[in-house]
């Protein structure tokens, strides 16, 4: 029964979108209706919160990788590279000023 509930929640709502409070609310509802014990409800919440966090982390990782991939394809300069260039320009300007004096 618990596995069916887990699968239903994971499939129906999407584990990455579930909050701990929502999971606790669903588990409490099942306990009140006698479909699972209080301990099973706690175990369910703990398991789903862990899965939810893992899914969130994986999603963030995948998004980060995609953003990096897109930025590489766009061949944009990084902020750190721009800062190096700004410093070099400032140094060249100072060198030119010194020669003009």
C-alpha positions in Angstrom: 0.0 0.0 0.0 2.8 2.4 1.0 4.6 1.8 -2.3 1.5 2.5 -4.3 1.0 5.8 -2.4 4.7 6.7 -3.0 4.4 5.9 -6.7 1.2 7.8 -7.0 2.5 10.9 -5.3 5.8 10.8 -7.3 4.0 10.4 -10.6 1.0 12.7 -10.0 2.7 15.7 -8.5 6.3 15.4 -9.4 8.8 14.8 -6.6 10.8 17.9 -7.2 7.8 20.1 -6.6 6.7 18.6 -3.3 7.3 20.4 -0.1 7.7 18.8 3.3 4.6 20.4 4.6 2.5 19.1 1.7 3.9 15.6 2.1 3.1 15.7 5.8 -0.4 16.9 5.0 -0.9 14.0 2.6 0.5 11.4 5.0 -1.6 12.8 7.9 -4.7 12.4 5.7 -3.9 8.8 5.0 -3.2 8.1 8.7 -6.6 9.8 9.6 -8.4 7.7 7.1 -6.7 4.5 8.5 -4.9 3.7 5.3 -1.5 3.7 7.1 -0.1 3.8 10.6 1.4 7.0 12.0 4.9 5.4 11.7 4.3 4.5 8.1 3.2 8.1 7.5 6.4 9.4 9.1 8.5 7.0 7.1 6.7 8.0 3.9 7.3 11.7 4.5 11.0 11.1 5.3 11.5 9.0 2.2 9.7 11.4 -0.1 11.5 14.4 1.3 14.8 12.7 0.7 13.7 11.9 -2.9 12.4 15.4 -3.4 15.7 16.9 -2.3 17.7 14.5 -4.5 15.5 15.4 -7.5 15.9 19.1 -6.8 19.6 18.8 -6.7 19.7 16.8 -9.9 17.5 19.3 -11.6 19.8 22.2 -10.5 22.8 20.2 -11.8 21.2 19.6 -15.2 20.1 23.2 -15.5 23.6 24.4 -14.6 25.1 22.1 -17.2 22.7 23.2 -19.9 23.4 26.9 -19.1 27.2 26.3 -19.4 26.7 24.4 -22.6 24.6 27.2 -24.1 27.1 29.9 -23.0 30.0 28.0 -24.6 28.0 27.7 -27.9 27.4 31.5 -27.7 31.1 32.1 -27.3 30.6 34.8 -24.7 33.4 36.2 -22.6 33.2 35.5 -18.9 33.1 38.3 -16.3 36.5 37.2 -15.1 37.9 37.5 -18.6 36.4 40.9 -19.1 38.0 42.1 -15.8 41.4 40.9 -17.0 40.9 42.9 -20.2 39.8 46.0 -18.3 42.9 45.8 -16.1 45.2 45.4 -19.2 43.5 48.4 -20.8 44.0 50.5 -17.7 47.7 49.4 -17.6 48.2 50.3 -21.3 46.6 53.7 -20.7 49.0 54.3 -17.9 51.9 53.3 -20.0 50.8 55.6 -22.8 50.4 58.5 -20.4 54.0 57.8 -19.1 55.4 57.9 -22.6 53.5 61.2 -23.5 54.9 63.0 -20.5 
